[in-house]
Amino acid sequence: MKKEIKFRRTNMTKEDAAAFANAASKFKSEIYLFHMNKKVSAKSLMGVLAVSLSLRREDEIMLIAEGADAEKAVSDLAKFFAG
């Protein structure tokens, strides 16, 4: 399952990144963030932080999930980028 999301926030703090990685870790699916040719595990705080440093308002980010709960994972995690 893939979903392209527009980043609607002004920025993503380290606390936001930690909350996102923690939420992603609760899913059984493999989940990735893809932005500016970087693909990182959404369950990795360091990976999410690396992507968050390059995010600007209105950037497109791809959320990719593969597994049994992929659809729910993408739906729930997309909300983090809504602002």
N, CA, C and O of each residue as an XYZ file, in Angstrom:
332
protein
N       0.856     -1.177      0.000
C       0.000      0.000      0.000
C       0.897      1.233      0.000
O       1.804      1.353      0.824
N       0.639      2.133     -0.917
C       1.404      3.375     -1.007
C       0.436      4.547     -0.930
O      -0.687      4.486     -1.428
N       0.898      5.602     -0.300
C       0.091      6.819     -0.267
C       1.016      8.023     -0.308
O       1.945      8.143      0.491
N       0.744      8.909     -1.254
C       1.496     10.154     -1.329
C       0.782     11.179     -0.463
O      -0.431     11.363     -0.571
N       1.537     11.837      0.388
C       0.965     12.761      1.364
C       1.649     14.107      1.234
O       2.862     14.181      1.039
N       0.878     15.157      1.341
C       1.440     16.504      1.359
C       1.708     16.873      2.817
O       0.820     16.782      3.665
N       2.939     17.287      3.095
C       3.334     17.680      4.450
C       2.730     19.046      4.750
O       3.143     20.048      4.167
N       1.765     19.092      5.646
C       1.016     20.320      5.926
C       1.487     21.048      7.182
O       0.936     22.088      7.542
N       2.479     20.517      7.833
C       2.960     21.136      9.071
C       4.057     22.151      8.772
O       4.627     22.158      7.682
N       4.340     22.990      9.729
C       5.440     23.944      9.579
C       6.771     23.228      9.729
O       7.722     23.515      9.003
N       6.837     22.294     10.674
C       8.043     21.496     10.888
C       7.670     20.209     11.619
O       6.506     19.988     11.952
N       8.664     19.369     11.862
C       8.464     18.137     12.605
C       9.539     18.100     13.682
O      10.726     17.979     13.378
N       9.125     18.203     14.932
C      10.078     18.213     16.042
C      10.556     16.803     16.345
O      10.004     15.829     15.833
N      11.579     16.697     17.175
C      12.062     15.367     17.559
C      10.995     14.609     18.346
O      10.932     13.381     18.285
N      10.158     15.337     19.081
C       9.059     14.688     19.810
C       8.015     14.143     18.837
O       7.474     13.055     19.036
N       7.741     14.914     17.779
C       6.819     14.449     16.736
C       7.371     13.206     16.049
O       6.644     12.243     15.806
N       8.660     13.236     15.739
C       9.298     12.097     15.074
C       9.251     10.860     15.968
O       9.009      9.753     15.488
N       9.481     11.049     17.262
C       9.428      9.926     18.209
C       8.013      9.361     18.300
O       7.833      8.143     18.333
N       7.020     10.226     18.339
C       5.625      9.778     18.397
C       5.265      9.013     17.122
O       4.570      7.998     17.182
N       5.734      9.495     15.971
C       5.462      8.827     14.703
C       6.107      7.442     14.679
O       5.446      6.458     14.350
N       7.393      7.360     15.027
C       8.104      6.076     15.012
C       7.467      5.100     16.001
O       7.355      3.908     15.714
N       7.053      5.600     17.155
C       6.398      4.759     18.161
C       5.071      4.227     17.628
O       4.761      3.047     17.798
N       4.294      5.085     16.989
C       3.007      4.659     16.415
C       3.233      3.634     15.300
O       2.501      2.649     15.204
N       4.236      3.862     14.464
C       4.536      2.930     13.372
C       4.962      1.570     13.911
O       4.656      0.538     13.312
N       5.665      1.565     15.036
C       6.162      0.321     15.627
C       5.045     -0.589     16.119
O       5.265     -1.782     16.329
N       3.880     -0.051     16.302
C       2.756     -0.850     16.793
C       2.107     -1.700     15.698
O       1.297     -2.579     15.990
N       2.462     -1.438     14.445
C       1.910     -2.200     13.333
C       2.835     -3.358     12.976
O       4.052     -3.266     13.139
N       2.245     -4.449     12.489
C       3.025     -5.619     12.085
C       3.678     -5.420     10.722
O       4.708     -6.028     10.432
N       3.091     -4.582      9.897
C       3.589     -4.342      8.539
C       4.966     -3.679      8.553
O       5.356     -3.020      9.517
N       5.687     -3.880      7.446
C       6.896     -3.118      7.203
C       6.437     -1.759      6.692
O       5.619     -1.690      5.774
N       6.951     -0.676      7.272
C       6.491      0.665      6.906
C       7.706      1.533      6.611
O       8.685      1.540      7.357
N       7.618      2.266      5.504
C       8.721      3.114      5.076
C       8.233      4.514      4.740
O       7.090      4.716      4.329
N       9.129      5.472      4.925
C       8.930      6.840      4.451
C       9.895      7.054      3.297
O      11.050      6.633      3.355
N       9.417      7.707      2.252
C      10.267      8.008      1.110
C      10.135      9.492      0.802
O       9.043      9.987      0.524
N      11.274     10.201      0.856
C      11.291     11.640      0.571
C      12.660     12.023      0.034
O      13.688     11.673      0.615
N      12.665     12.737     -1.070
C      13.906     13.223     -1.687
C      14.948     12.105     -1.841
O      16.098     12.252     -1.427
N      14.527     10.999     -2.436
C      15.390      9.846     -2.696
C      15.923      9.164     -1.443
O      16.906      8.425     -1.515
N      15.290      9.401     -0.298
C      15.652      8.709      0.943
C      14.507      7.794      1.322
O      13.363      8.236      1.423
N      14.803      6.532      1.531
C      13.804      5.570      1.994
C      14.272      5.069      3.353
O      15.349      4.485      3.474
N      13.449      5.305      4.381
C      13.823      4.916      5.730
C      12.674      4.155      6.387
O      11.513      4.308      6.010
N      13.013      3.354      7.350
C      11.992      2.647      8.112
C      11.231      3.653      8.974
O      11.834      4.457      9.685
N       9.920      3.600      8.903
C       9.090      4.494      9.712
C       9.142      4.105     11.188
O       8.716      4.873     12.050
N       9.658      2.926     11.475
C       9.753      2.453     12.853
C      11.068      2.868     13.516
O      11.278      2.632     14.706
N      11.938      3.481     12.737
C      13.251      3.899     13.230
C      13.238      5.396     13.546
O      13.040      6.222     12.656
N      13.448      5.734     14.803
C      13.485      7.144     15.186
C      14.558      7.891     14.404
O      14.319      8.999     13.925
N      15.728      7.299     14.273
C      16.812      7.967     13.545
C      16.448      8.167     12.068
O      16.769      9.202     11.484
N      15.784      7.185     11.472
C      15.348      7.310     10.091
C      14.319      8.413      9.913
O      14.409      9.221      8.990
N      13.338      8.436     10.812
C      12.297      9.469     10.740
C      12.911     10.848     10.964
O      12.538     11.808     10.290
N      13.843     10.953     11.898
C      14.524     12.240     12.137
C      15.294     12.689     10.900
O      15.292     13.872     10.560
N      15.953     11.748     10.227
C      16.717     12.090      9.029
C      15.800     12.669      7.947
O      16.151     13.647      7.287
N      14.640     12.067      7.772
C      13.685     12.580      6.783
C      13.110     13.913      7.245
O      12.935     14.827      6.439
N      12.815     14.029      8.534
C      12.173     15.245      9.035
C      13.040     16.488      8.844
O      12.519     17.594      8.701
N      14.342     16.310      8.842
C      15.247     17.451      8.667
C      15.125     18.089      7.284
O      15.396     19.278      7.110
N      14.717     17.287      6.309
C      14.614     17.823      4.953
C      13.184     18.211      4.569
O      12.964     18.744      3.480
N      12.220     17.955      5.436
C      10.821     18.270      5.123
C      10.527     19.756      5.231
O      10.924     20.421      6.188
N       9.832     20.252      4.240
C       9.345     21.634      4.242
C       7.843     21.597      3.995
O       7.330     20.656      3.390
N       7.159     22.597      4.455
C       5.709     22.677      4.270
C       5.358     22.522      2.792
O       5.989     23.131      1.928
N       4.363     21.715      2.514
C       3.849     21.406      1.174
C       4.700     20.397      0.406
O       4.383     20.101     -0.746
N       5.771     19.857      0.999
C       6.533     18.792      0.347
C       5.667     17.540      0.230
O       4.767     17.313      1.039
N       5.953     16.737     -0.787
C       5.293     15.444     -0.952
C       6.155     14.381     -0.272
O       7.378     14.368     -0.416
N       5.503     13.501      0.462
C       6.194     12.390      1.103
C       5.414     11.126      0.799
O       4.183     11.144      0.794
N       6.116     10.025      0.545
C       5.465      8.764      0.237
C       5.521      7.880      1.485
O       6.577      7.689      2.088
N       4.370      7.357      1.848
C       4.259      6.411      2.951
C       3.968      5.056      2.326
O       2.985      4.905      1.601
N       4.810      4.074      2.600
C       4.704      2.754      2.000
C       4.591      1.712      3.110
O       5.399      1.702      4.039
N       3.601      0.848      3.016
C       3.437     -0.220      4.010
C       3.162     -1.530      3.287
O       2.430     -1.574      2.298
N       3.769     -2.599      3.805
C       3.586     -3.926      3.228
C       3.324     -4.899      4.362
O       4.151     -5.057      5.260
N       2.160     -5.556      4.319
C       1.833     -6.532      5.347
C       0.350     -6.574      5.631
O      -0.446     -5.915      4.962
N      -0.010     -7.352      6.625
C      -1.408     -7.622      6.939
C      -2.205     -6.377      7.321
O      -3.376     -6.257      6.959
N      -1.587     -5.459      8.042
C      -2.304     -4.260      8.501
C      -1.833     -2.995      7.783
O      -1.892     -1.895      8.331
N      -1.367     -3.173      6.550
C      -0.792     -2.063      5.783
C      -1.785     -0.927      5.558
O      -1.429      0.243      5.694
N      -3.014     -1.259      5.218
C      -3.999     -0.216      4.927
C      -4.274      0.641      6.163
O      -4.331      1.867      6.067
N      -4.442      0.007      7.316
C      -4.688      0.743      8.561
C      -3.457      1.558      8.943
O      -3.581      2.695      9.399
N      -2.281      0.990      8.761
C      -1.039      1.696      9.087
C      -0.920      2.988      8.290
O      -0.640      4.048      8.849
N      -1.133      2.894      6.988
C      -1.020      4.079      6.133
C      -2.074      5.110      6.515
O      -1.781      6.302      6.610
N      -3.295      4.650      6.733
C      -4.383      5.567      7.098
C      -4.095      6.292      8.409
O      -4.253      7.510      8.495
N      -3.677      5.554      9.415
C      -3.414      6.157     10.736
C      -2.180      7.057     10.722
O      -2.205      8.154     11.281
N      -1.113      6.603     10.092
C       0.141      7.355     10.127
C       0.107      8.608      9.243
O       0.825      9.571      9.510
N      -0.707      8.600      8.213
C      -0.825      9.776      7.339
C      -1.289     10.994      8.119
O      -0.971     12.123      7.745
N      -2.030     10.788      9.188
C      -2.563     11.888      9.999
C      -1.455     12.714     10.664
O      -1.661     13.887     10.977
N      -0.285     12.107     10.877
C       0.826     12.821     11.492
C       1.319     13.978     10.628
O       1.906     14.934     11.137
N       1.083     13.890      9.335
C       1.603     14.898      8.418
C       0.582     15.973      8.061
O       0.888     16.921      7.339
N      -0.626     15.813      8.572
C      -1.709     16.736      8.212
C      -1.563     18.116      8.844
O      -1.990     19.111      8.259
N      -0.976     18.186     10.007
C      -0.768     19.475     10.641
C      -1.821     19.915     11.551
O      -1.723     20.997     12.131
